[in-house]
Amino acid sequence: MTFASRVFNRSRKVRVAPDLLHHEHANLIRWFSHKACQISDGGDVSLRIHRHGYVLRKGEVRLQSSTGWSSSMGNFRECQVPSLGISSKTVSSIGIKMGILMNDVMCSNRRLSSHLQSHRSFSSNADLPPHQEIGMPSLSPTMTEGNIARWLKKEGDKLTPGEVLCEVETDKATVEMECMEEGYLAKILRGDGSQGIKVGEIIAITVEEEEAVANFKDYQPSESGAAAGPPPTEKPSGADLPKQEAAEPSVSQPDPKVSKPSPTRPTPTDDRISASPLARKLAEDNKVSLSNIKGTGPDGRIVKADIEDYLASRGKEAPITATKAAAATLDYTDIPISQIRKVTASRLLLSKQTIPHYYLTVDTCVDKLLELRNQLNSIQEASGGKRLSVNDLVIKAAALSLRKVPQCNSSWTNDYIRQYHNVNLNVAVQTDNGLYVPVIRDADKKGLSKISEEVKILAQKAKENSLKPQDYEGGTFTVSNLGGPFGIKQFCAIINPPQSAILAVGTAEKRVVPGSGSDQFEFASFMSVTLSCDHRVIDGAIGAEWLKAFKGYIENPESMLL
């Protein structure tokens, strides 16, 4: 079981082979199956891994690549390791259990594993020194492409592990990309402001030696952005073809067919077309050619009704033509779609199509809440703290309600319902780039001043497009407030998957309510809130129970302090 480990450890050429040290090193194990291993009668091993072209035969390890490799020693297409002296019985055992053997190799050799994670990419051009191709990283779970905001390093600069190489705009935020190895930045392939770079696409080249930077001045990556593919197969000449194939003429693209008028009698003029005198008079008055009209009279004769039908149909087409002309003169501007807006659109579309929404609305009296807020703000101002908003109190009430009714703090999977023990609330924040939902972690355990401070900081970071993944990932419930800033009375929000509920908060408005006497009336402030629920997770009674708990905290805010 350790023979292959010795081979990999002792051979330097094997360790630096780019096809062996591929990103997807698990493919090595996958292809070492019984179907990939063939043992001859003489005890020789012939092992072929069809994905990368590795061959092990006659007691030797022979590595082949269709792309070719290069190193400081020059180009080579095969590297050999001295014979291991394996007996045929041992070879047979290795061939049968090759999948387990390679798994042991990968697990026991940590140095090989480290090479697999940070492999070196070699150009097919022997003039270029060894270099590393830096690809666009995946910096968020939903990221498929990103933008380069700016480079903090210039070509020729020395790189140290941990230093910031560039700033990458992901689908949700701007994230700093750090250097992983020492070296020098040889070439920047995608400069500041580059848009729509696919994950894995090459953005820069690094080298180990400073002298090698000049060799990449005019470097251009391959079209695929990765290692060059197999060389194109040369087309054999006519002399090398079999006689029958050489004799066959090359198939050329057929000429486009052009319709030609058939050699029939010429198109009859209006004078020779059969039409009634009244039809001819009506056609002349309206400047209509009789050749455009199909007659419905005896023997195809054109009658008055045919002319009238034709004029009526032409009148219907005129408004359509005018509408198209008006549309052609519209003035408009095409606004580019930001990454966050693309992700928001796809996630909300998925939510509406796959999550069975239902909505529960309740009115809450907020007079006591507003009174408590004024008292707390007086204390905050006296101590130099920041003022509290109604939204801060709503977040606290929602968090305590989730702790009281934990069924709403869950998400749906096809096999089970996952109920979270942490109450992490996402708060919707509108920015020029799109909608962000930063998260307040463990909101049920934090005080109002702490919640208020975190909301303000995260909202500012969202507007500056500087949120980190830890600032918006891991939420279990979402609060969206359009009442305070925009005065929306009531609305229904779309659930943020994989969560199972979202609370839509409207504005507080004065209403007339009955007083203590029969002819007495009073004024009170009411706020409408709507809970959108995933019916797969939250039944109607559970959603109503959550709203009841929420209303209790809003109408008796002192209970939130207990």
ZAMARGU-4260 file (C-alpha; in steps of 0.2 Angstrom, whole numbers, plus 5000, padded with zeros to 4 digits):
<rodrens>
0) 5000/5000/5000 | 5015/5012/5002 | 5024/5009/4985 | 5014/5022/4976 | 5017/5034/4991
5) 5036/5032/4989 | 5034/5035/4970 | 5026/5051/4973 | 5037/5057/4987 | 5054/5052/4978
10) 5050/5059/4961 | 5051/5078/4959 | 5045/5077/4942 | 5030/5068/4947 | 5026/5081/4961
15) 5027/5096/4949 | 5018/5088/4934 | 5003/5100/4931 | 4991/5087/4925 | 4994/5076/4940
20) 4993/5091/4952 | 4976/5097/4945 | 4964/5107/4955 | 4951/5092/4956 | 4963/5080/4963
25) 4949/5069/4969 | 4947/5064/4950 | 4964/5054/4953 | 4955/5043/4965 | 4939/5042/4955
30) 4947/5035/4940 | 4957/5022/4949 | 4943/5010/4947 | 4942/4992/4942 | 4937/4997/4924
35) 4952/5008/4923 | 4964/4995/4928 | 4969/4981/4916 | 4981/4967/4922 | 4990/4956/4908
40) 4993/4938/4909 | 5012/4941/4911 | 5009/4950/4928 | 5012/4967/4919 | 5001/4982/4925
45) 4993/4993/4912 | 4983/5006/4921 | 4975/5020/4911 | 4966/5035/4918 | 4957/5042/4903
50) 4954/5059/4910 | 4972/5064/4912 | 4981/5050/4902 | 4992/5042/4916 | 4999/5025/4911
55) 5007/5012/4923 | 5015/4997/4914 | 5029/4985/4916 | 5033/4990/4934 | 5036/5008/4929
60) 5026/5023/4932 | 5024/5032/4915 | 5014/5049/4915 | 5007/5055/4898 | 4998/5071/4894
65) 4990/5076/4878 | 4994/5094/4881 | 5013/5092/4885 | 5022/5098/4899 | 5037/5110/4901
70) 5049/5114/4915 | 5066/5123/4917 | 5073/5107/4909 | 5063/5109/4893 | 5048/5101/4886
75) 5044/5083/4890 | 5029/5072/4886 | 5033/5057/4898 | 5042/5055/4915 | 5048/5038/4921
80) 5051/5032/4939 | 5063/5017/4941 | 5055/5000/4942 | 5048/4996/4959 | 5052/4977/4958
85) 5034/4972/4961 | 5029/4954/4959 | 5015/4949/4948 | 5005/4943/4963 | 5008/4960/4972
90) 5003/4969/4956 | 4987/4959/4954 | 4983/4964/4972 | 4987/4982/4968 | 4976/4982/4952
95) 4961/4975/4962 | 4962/4987/4976 | 4969/5002/4967 | 4955/5014/4972 | 4959/5010/4991
100) 4978/5012/4987 | 4976/5029/4979 | 4965/5035/4994 | 4979/5030/5006 | 4992/5039/4995
105) 4982/5055/4996 | 4978/5054/5014 | 4996/5049/5020 | 5006/5062/5010 | 5002/5079/5016
110) 5016/5087/5005 | 5007/5080/4990 | 4991/5087/4996 | 4998/5104/4998 | 5004/5104/4980
115) 4987/5099/4975 | 4980/5114/4983 | 4992/5127/4976 | 4998/5119/4959 | 5009/5128/4947
120) 5003/5131/4929 | 5016/5130/4915 | 5014/5138/4898 | 5016/5127/4882 | 5029/5140/4877
125) 5046/5133/4883 | 5053/5151/4883 | 5041/5156/4898 | 5048/5152/4915 | 5037/5143/4928
130) 5022/5154/4933 | 5006/5153/4942 | 4989/5158/4935 | 4978/5167/4947 | 4959/5164/4943
135) 4944/5174/4949 | 4939/5166/4966 | 4922/5161/4972 | 4920/5173/4986 | 4902/5169/4990
140) 4890/5154/4989 | 4880/5161/4975 | 4894/5170/4965 | 4896/5164/4947 | 4905/5180/4941
145) 4913/5196/4948 | 4921/5212/4944 | 4938/5219/4948 | 4936/5235/4958 | 4954/5240/4959
150) 4971/5232/4960 | 4981/5237/4975 | 4997/5229/4968 | 5006/5234/4952 | 5015/5223/4939
155) 5032/5219/4946 | 5027/5222/4964 | 5033/5209/4977 | 5019/5198/4985 | 5019/5193/5003
160) 5006/5180/5010 | 4992/5190/5018 | 4994/5206/5008 | 4978/5212/4999 | 4981/5209/4980
165) 4965/5217/4973 | 4947/5221/4978 | 4934/5210/4970 | 4915/5215/4968 | 4905/5199/4971
170) 4887/5197/4968 | 4884/5204/4986 | 4898/5215/4991 | 4916/5221/4988 | 4929/5208/4995
175) 4947/5210/4997 | 4957/5196/4988 | 4973/5191/4998 | 4990/5184/4992 | 4992/5166/4996
180) 5011/5164/4991 | 5027/5174/4990 | 5032/5180/4973 | 5030/5194/4961 | 5015/5200/4951
185) 5021/5197/4933 | 5005/5202/4923 | 4988/5209/4926 | 4976/5202/4913 | 4960/5210/4919
190) 4963/5228/4925 | 4953/5240/4936 | 4934/5240/4932 | 4934/5224/4923 | 4916/5218/4922
195) 4908/5200/4921 | 4923/5189/4925 | 4918/5171/4926 | 4924/5162/4942 | 4940/5153/4937
200) 4944/5165/4923 | 4963/5170/4924 | 4965/5188/4930 | 4984/5188/4934 | 5001/5179/4933
205) 5013/5178/4947 | 5031/5171/4947 | 5044/5166/4960 | 5059/5176/4953 | 5059/5195/4950
210) 5069/5192/4934 | 5055/5182/4926 | 5043/5197/4927 | 5050/5204/4910 | 5046/5188/4901
215) 5027/5191/4903 | 5026/5209/4897 | 5017/5203/4881 | 5009/5188/4888 | 4991/5183/4882
220) 4981/5169/4890 | 4973/5156/4879 | 4955/5159/4874 | 4948/5147/4887 | 4958/5156/4901
225) 4966/5139/4907 | 4979/5127/4901 | 4980/5125/4882 | 4970/5110/4876 | 4977/5096/4865
230) 4985/5101/4849 | 4974/5101/4834 | 4975/5085/4824 | 4984/5089/4807 | 4973/5085/4792
235) 4981/5072/4781 | 4986/5076/4764 | 4978/5069/4749 | 4992/5058/4746 | 4990/5049/4763
240) 4971/5046/4760 | 4964/5030/4754 | 4961/5030/4735 | 4942/5031/4737 | 4943/5045/4749
245) 4956/5055/4739 | 4945/5052/4723 | 4930/5060/4732 | 4929/5078/4729 | 4927/5090/4744
250) 4909/5094/4748 | 4906/5112/4746 | 4893/5123/4753 | 4878/5123/4742 | 4874/5139/4733
255) 4858/5148/4741 | 4843/5144/4730 | 4836/5160/4722 | 4818/5159/4717 | 4815/5163/4699
260) 4799/5167/4690 | 4792/5152/4682 | 4790/5153/4663 | 4771/5156/4663 | 4760/5169/4656
265) 4764/5187/4663 | 4754/5193/4677 | 4738/5200/4671 | 4735/5219/4672 | 4720/5227/4680
270) 4711/5229/4663 | 4712/5210/4660 | 4706/5206/4678 | 4688/5201/4679 | 4679/5213/4690
275) 4662/5222/4691 | 4660/5240/4685 | 4656/5245/4702 | 4671/5236/4710 | 4682/5245/4697
280) 4675/5262/4701 | 4678/5259/4719 | 4695/5253/4717 | 4700/5268/4706 | 4693/5280/4719
285) 4703/5272/4733 | 4719/5269/4722 | 4718/5251/4724 | 4726/5238/4712 | 4714/5224/4707
290) 4729/5212/4706 | 4730/5213/4725 | 4712/5207/4728 | 4705/5190/4727 | 4688/5189/4719
295) 4674/5180/4727 | 4661/5182/4713 | 4657/5169/4700 | 4673/5162/4691 | 4684/5173/4703
300) 4676/5189/4698 | 4680/5204/4710 | 4664/5212/4716 | 4661/5227/4727 | 4661/5218/4743
305) 4679/5212/4740 | 4685/5230/4738 | 4676/5235/4754 | 4684/5220/4764 | 4701/5225/4757
310) 4699/5243/4762 | 4693/5238/4779 | 4708/5227/4782 | 4720/5240/4776 | 4712/5252/4789
315) 4716/5240/4803 | 4734/5239/4798 | 4737/5258/4798 | 4735/5260/4817 | 4748/5246/4820
320) 4760/5254/4808 | 4758/5271/4817 | 4761/5263/4834 | 4777/5254/4828 | 4783/5271/4821
325) 4779/5279/4837 | 4788/5266/4847 | 4803/5268/4836 | 4805/5286/4841 | 4805/5283/4860
330) 4819/5290/4870 | 4827/5278/4883 | 4842/5273/4892 | 4848/5255/4896 | 4854/5254/4914
335) 4867/5240/4917 | 4862/5227/4929 | 4873/5226/4945 | 4878/5209/4952 | 4867/5211/4968
340) 4852/5215/4957 | 4855/5199/4947 | 4856/5188/4962 | 4841/5196/4970 | 4831/5194/4955
345) 4835/5176/4953 | 4832/5172/4971 | 4816/5181/4972 | 4810/5173/4956 | 4815/5156/4964
350) 4805/5160/4980 | 4789/5165/4971 | 4790/5150/4960 | 4794/5136/4972 | 4788/5143/4990
355) 4769/5142/4993 | 4767/5159/5001 | 4752/5165/5012 | 4750/5181/5021 | 4744/5186/5038
360) 4741/5204/5043 | 4737/5212/5060 | 4736/5230/5066 | 4746/5234/5082 | 4743/5250/5093
365) 4760/5258/5095 | 4756/5272/5107 | 4765/5264/5122 | 4779/5259/5110 | 4782/5277/5104
370) 4781/5283/5122 | 4794/5271/5128 | 4805/5276/5113 | 4804/5294/5118 | 4809/5290/5136
375) 4824/5279/5131 | 4830/5292/5118 | 4830/5305/5132 | 4842/5293/5142 | 4852/5290/5126
380) 4855/5308/5123 | 4859/5312/5141 | 4873/5298/5141 | 4879/5303/5123 | 4872/5288/5114
385) 4863/5287/5098 | 4844/5289/5096 | 4833/5273/5094 | 4821/5271/5080 | 4805/5262/5079
390) 4813/5249/5068 | 4825/5245/5082 | 4811/5241/5093 | 4802/5231/5079 | 4818/5220/5077
395) 4819/5216/5095 | 4800/5212/5096 | 4802/5200/5081 | 4818/5192/5088 | 4809/5188/5105
400) 4793/5182/5096 | 4804/5169/5086 | 4811/5163/5103 | 4794/5161/5109 | 4787/5153/5093
405) 4803/5144/5086 | 4793/5135/5073 | 4794/5151/5063 | 4813/5151/5065 | 4815/5136/5052
410) 4819/5132/5034 | 4812/5118/5023 | 4822/5104/5015 | 4815/5090/5005 | 4819/5077/5019
415) 4817/5087/5035 | 4813/5104/5043 | 4828/5113/5050 | 4824/5123/5066 | 4837/5135/5071
420) 4843/5139/5089 | 4851/5155/5084 | 4839/5170/5080 | 4848/5180/5066 | 4838/5193/5059
425) 4841/5200/5041 | 4836/5218/5039 | 4832/5224/5021 | 4842/5240/5016 | 4839/5249/5000
430) 4855/5256/4990 | 4859/5263/4973 | 4866/5246/4968 | 4851/5236/4974 | 4843/5227/4989
435) 4855/5221/5003 | 4850/5211/5019 | 4864/5212/5032 | 4861/5201/5047 | 4860/5205/5066
440) 4866/5189/5074 | 4858/5183/5091 | 4846/5198/5091 | 4836/5191/5104 | 4850/5192/5116
445) 4856/5210/5112 | 4850/5226/5120 | 4841/5240/5110 | 4856/5251/5110 | 4867/5237/5103
450) 4854/5232/5089 | 4853/5251/5084 | 4872/5253/5083 | 4874/5237/5072 | 4859/5242/5061
455) 4867/5259/5057 | 4884/5252/5054 | 4878/5238/5042 | 4867/5250/5033 | 4881/5262/5030
460) 4892/5247/5024 | 4879/5242/5012 | 4877/5259/5004 | 4896/5259/5002 | 4896/5242/4995
465) 4908/5236/5008 | 4899/5221/5016 | 4909/5206/5020 | 4901/5188/5018 | 4899/5186/5036
470) 4889/5202/5037 | 4874/5195/5027 | 4875/5176/5028 | 4867/5165/5041 | 4851/5174/5043
475) 4835/5164/5049 | 4822/5178/5047 | 4820/5194/5038 | 4812/5211/5043 | 4807/5223/5029
480) 4801/5241/5034 | 4794/5252/5021 | 4783/5261/5033 | 4795/5272/5042 | 4806/5279/5028
485) 4792/5279/5014 | 4775/5279/5023 | 4769/5263/5015 | 4753/5258/5024 | 4754/5239/5021
490) 4762/5227/5009 | 4767/5209/5006 | 4785/5204/5006 | 4793/5190/4996 | 4801/5176/5007
495) 4821/5176/5007 | 4825/5158/5004 | 4830/5147/5012 | 4820/5156/5026 | 4802/5152/5029
500) 4795/5169/5034 | 4797/5188/5032 | 4789/5202/5041 | 4783/5217/5031 | 4781/5233/5042
505) 4770/5247/5037 | 4769/5265/5044 | 4760/5271/5060 | 4745/5281/5057 | 4732/5290/5068
510) 4715/5282/5069 | 4699/5286/5078 | 4694/5272/5090 | 4679/5271/5102 | 4681/5278/5119
515) 4675/5273/5136 | 4658/5281/5134 | 4645/5277/5121 | 4647/5294/5113 | 4666/5296/5116
520) 4680/5294/5103 | 4699/5293/5105 | 4714/5294/5094 | 4727/5280/5093 | 4742/5276/5082
525) 4741/5259/5073 | 4754/5250/5063 | 4750/5237/5050 | 4762/5222/5049 | 4761/5207/5037
530) 4769/5190/5040 | 4773/5181/5024 | 4774/5162/5028 | 4780/5146/5019 | 4765/5135/5021
535) 4777/5119/5020 | 4785/5125/5036 | 4773/5136/5045 | 4754/5132/5046 | 4741/5145/5048
540) 4739/5143/5066 | 4758/5144/5070 | 4759/5160/5059 | 4744/5168/5069 | 4752/5163/5086
545) 4769/5171/5081 | 4759/5187/5076 | 4750/5187/5093 | 4766/5186/5102 | 4773/5200/5091
550) 4758/5211/5094 | 4760/5208/5113 | 4778/5214/5113 | 4773/5230/5103 | 4758/5235/5113
555) 4767/5231/5129 | 4785/5236/5126 | 4790/5235/5144 | 4789/5216/5142 | 4804/5216/5130
560) 4814/5222/5145 | 4811/5208/5156
</rodrens>
